[in-house]
Amino acid sequence: MKNRERYIAQLNRMHSGKGFIAALDQSGGSTPKALSQYGVEESSYTNEEEMYTLVHEMRTRIIKSPAFDSKYILGAILFENTMDRKIDEQYTADYLWEKKNIVPFLKVDKGLADLANGVQLMKPISNLDELLTRAVERNVFGTKMRSVIKEANTIGIRQIVEQQFSVGLQIFEKGLIPIIEPEVDIYSADKEKCEEILKEEILKQLNALDKDVKVMLKLSIPTINDFYKELISDPRVVRVVALSGGYTREDANQKLSQNHGLIASFSRALSEGLFADQSNVEFNTILEHTIKEIYVASIT
């Protein structure tokens, strides 16, 4: 009963709460880069376990900061390794919800396949069922999985959306809310056309869902303001969130603020300016400023 009550509370918070989602889900391939941007060079660790310990310390510092507040932040996306680690003797997902009132999500994809038909599909997720079972045991609310669109190729974009929704249904049937993330490369020469095809394909998939199925969408900030308003208002969509996608935080916030109902789910733009050697006062001050800026852009 407790888990059902938690699920309903988290669903309501994600659907109607004010704020944004913090993406703290850098995985194996991107962890060294994330640590380097934080001021921790590869010479600081000698193996994967030490690397993951260091990145967990970085994420713990962010999560435990007074600036990381549910007044501004609705949810946080975790990497599998982070889900299995603890903060102050609690699994990370439990700490987020019970101590911070922030909804926990889990990145489940295993990276991108090679470019074909102008897109990069997700690689097969070989351990998906086991991973989802563990996520449910760890009191995770939802999941996230990323694909990338480079060109306005209808066949490729349809393949991406079909793959995302197919896996998304497996996730929903496990009792979790999937964040479907078909990212449009912001540097694509056909970005606007990609978005037109993408929206059409997403609407097809949404219209084919049973009315009780719920998903979330994570999309690149569109070229045309309010282009995704039909998706935002769709009854099967809990929330539509935006990735920063390579924009600077300033640019991402400015573009986001022109899209009503679209909220942030930023990763690099969230941690911009944070360094391991900063004092707690300096670290928390910078993080607070960043979070408030992203929050304002998300509720405008």
Backbone hydrogen bonds, N-H to C=O, Kabsch-Sander energy under -0.5 kcal/mol:
donor,donor_aa,acceptor,acceptor_aa,energy
5,E,1,M,-2.6
6,R,2,K,-2.5
7,Y,3,N,-2.6
8,I,4,R,-2.4
9,A,5,E,-2.3
10,Q,6,R,-2.6
11,L,7,Y,-2.8
12,N,8,I,-2.4
13,R,9,A,-2.0
14,M,10,Q,-2.6
15,H,11,L,-2.0
16,S,12,N,-2.3
17,G,13,R,-2.1
20,F,72,Y,-1.4
21,I,264,A,-2.8
22,A,75,G,-2.9
23,A,21,I,-0.5
23,A,266,F,-2.4
24,L,22,A,-0.9
24,L,77,I,-2.1
31,T,27,S,-1.9
34,A,30,S,-2.3
35,L,31,T,-2.8
36,S,32,P,-2.4
37,Q,33,K,-2.5
38,Y,34,A,-1.0
39,G,36,S,-1.4
40,V,35,L,-3.1
41,E,39,G,-0.6
44,S,41,E,-2.3
45,Y,42,E,-1.4
51,M,47,N,-2.0
52,Y,48,E,-2.7
53,T,49,E,-2.0
54,L,50,E,-2.1
55,V,51,M,-2.3
56,H,52,Y,-2.0
57,E,53,T,-1.9
58,M,54,L,-1.8
59,R,55,V,-2.5
60,T,56,H,-2.8
61,R,57,E,-2.1
62,I,58,M,-1.9
63,I,59,R,-3.0
64,K,60,T,-2.8
65,S,61,R,-0.8
65,S,62,I,-0.6
68,F,65,S,-1.5
69,D,67,A,-1.9
72,Y,69,D,-2.0
73,I,69,D,-2.3
74,L,20,F,-2.8
74,L,72,Y,-0.5
75,G,20,F,-1.1
76,A,103,V,-2.6
77,I,22,A,-2.7
78,L,105,F,-2.5
79,F,24,L,-0.7
82,T,79,F,-0.7
83,M,79,F,-2.2
84,D,80,E,-1.7
85,R,82,T,-1.2
87,I,90,Q,-3.2
90,Q,87,I,-1.5
92,T,85,R,-2.0
94,D,91,Y,-0.5
95,Y,91,Y,-2.5
96,L,92,T,-2.6
97,W,93,A,-2.0
98,E,94,D,-3.1
99,K,95,Y,-2.1
100,K,95,Y,-0.9
100,K,96,L,-0.8
101,N,97,W,-1.1
102,I,96,L,-2.3
103,V,74,L,-2.9
105,F,76,A,-2.7
106,L,142,G,-1.8
107,K,78,L,-3.1
108,V,144,K,-2.7
109,D,144,K,-0.9
113,A,121,L,-3.1
116,A,119,V,-2.7
119,V,116,A,-1.7
120,Q,148,V,-3.1
121,L,119,V,-0.5
123,K,111,G,-2.4
126,S,124,P,-1.0
128,L,125,I,-1.5
131,L,127,N,-2.7
132,L,128,L,-2.9
133,T,129,D,-2.2
134,R,130,E,-2.1
135,A,131,L,-2.3
136,V,132,L,-2.4
137,E,133,T,-2.0
138,R,134,R,-1.9
139,N,136,V,-1.5
140,V,135,A,-2.7
141,F,104,P,-2.5
142,G,104,P,-1.2
143,T,177,I,-2.0
144,K,106,L,-2.1
145,M,179,I,-1.4
147,S,181,E,-2.6
148,V,120,Q,-2.0
149,I,183,E,-3.4
150,K,118,G,-2.6
150,K,148,V,-0.5
151,E,118,G,-1.9
153,N,151,E,-2.3
154,T,152,A,-0.7
157,I,153,N,-2.8
158,R,154,T,-2.4
159,Q,155,I,-2.2
160,I,156,G,-2.2
161,V,157,I,-2.4
162,E,158,R,-2.7
163,Q,159,Q,-2.4
164,Q,160,I,-2.6
165,F,161,V,-2.5
166,S,162,E,-2.3
167,V,163,Q,-2.4
168,G,164,Q,-2.6
169,L,165,F,-2.1
170,Q,166,S,-1.3
171,I,167,V,-2.1
172,F,168,G,-2.6
173,E,169,L,-2.4
174,K,170,Q,-0.7
174,K,171,I,-0.8
175,G,172,F,-2.0
176,L,171,I,-1.7
177,I,141,F,-1.8
179,I,143,T,-2.4
180,I,178,P,-0.7
180,I,216,M,-2.9
181,E,145,M,-1.5
181,E,179,I,-0.6
183,E,147,S,-2.2
183,E,181,E,-1.1
185,D,149,I,-2.8
185,D,183,E,-0.6
188,S,185,D,-1.9
191,K,188,S,-1.3
194,C,190,D,-3.0
195,E,191,K,-2.2
196,E,192,E,-1.7
197,I,193,K,-2.3
198,L,194,C,-2.8
199,K,195,E,-2.6
200,E,196,E,-1.8
201,E,197,I,-2.4
202,I,198,L,-2.7
203,L,199,K,-2.6
204,K,200,E,-1.7
205,Q,201,E,-1.9
206,L,202,I,-2.8
207,N,203,L,-2.4
208,A,204,K,-0.9
208,A,205,Q,-0.5
209,L,205,Q,-0.5
209,L,206,L,-1.4
213,V,210,D,-1.7
215,V,236,R,-2.4
216,M,178,P,-2.8
217,L,239,R,-2.1
218,K,180,I,-2.9
219,L,241,V,-2.6
221,I,243,L,-0.7
225,N,223,T,-0.5
227,F,224,I,-1.5
229,K,226,D,-1.4
232,I,228,Y,-2.3
233,S,229,K,-1.8
234,D,230,E,-0.5
234,D,231,L,-0.7
237,V,234,D,-1.8
238,V,215,V,-3.0
238,V,236,R,-0.7
241,V,217,L,-3.2
241,V,239,R,-0.5
242,A,263,I,-3.0
243,L,219,L,-1.5
247,Y,244,S,-2.1
252,A,248,T,-3.0
253,N,249,R,-2.8
254,Q,250,E,-2.2
255,K,251,D,-2.6
256,L,252,A,-2.7
257,S,253,N,-2.3
258,Q,255,K,-1.1
259,N,256,L,-2.3
260,H,258,Q,-0.6
262,L,259,N,-1.5
263,I,240,V,-1.6
265,S,242,A,-2.8
266,F,21,I,-0.6
270,L,267,S,-0.8
271,S,267,S,-1.6
272,E,268,R,-0.9
274,L,271,S,-2.1
276,A,38,Y,-3.1
278,Q,275,F,-1.5
283,F,279,S,-3.0
284,N,280,N,-2.7
285,T,281,V,-2.1
286,I,282,E,-2.4
287,L,283,F,-2.5
288,E,284,N,-2.4
289,H,285,T,-2.1
290,T,286,I,-2.4
291,I,287,L,-2.9
292,K,288,E,-2.4
293,E,289,H,-2.0
294,I,290,T,-2.4
295,Y,291,I,-2.5
296,V,292,K,-2.4
297,A,293,E,-2.0
298,S,294,I,-1.7
299,I,295,Y,-1.7
300,T,296,V,-1.1
